[in-house]
Amino acid sequence: MGPIIFLVFVMIAIIIYGITQTRKSNRLKKKYGAALHSVGIHYSGLPQVPEGKKVDVLLGNGNLYIQADQQIFELSLSKVSGVHHPNQREVMKFQSFLIIGYHMNGRHRKIKLAFFKSAVAKTFLWEIERQLFTNNSSNGVIRL
């Protein structure tokens, strides 16, 4: 009977954790008007954010928002020069990377973010590309 009670407590804890994460995600989406949200790890490119720092990544309203603790970076998609999702995965870390080329303060930077699921990185990649194509089109002509 003891292992069953332990299993029930573990399941309840997992459910509570999932509910709190979903509420946090919905709150952040509403705050920024974002369609996509995920938790990632910052590797390089953002000033004053250490490597390996857990960040919230949101996409919406023509902007990419990256929130690290109390710092919020708002990156306009009009300044994005390219987005890349390398197919290779690190063998031991099981992370999928998203690399964003961005013009910041007159310099070109590469912002490197890691996600635990490859599907999340690909979803951000496809949505950023879709918004860039939509923003650069008029009268049926897409400017590349």
Protein Blocks (a to p, Z undefined) as FASTA:
>chain_A
ZZmmmmmmmmmmmmmmmmmmmmmmmmmmmmnopabdcddddfbhpahiaehiacddddee
hiacddehjbccdddfklpgbdcddfbdcfklopacddddddeehiacddddddfbfklm
mmmmmmmmmmmmmmmggehiacZZ
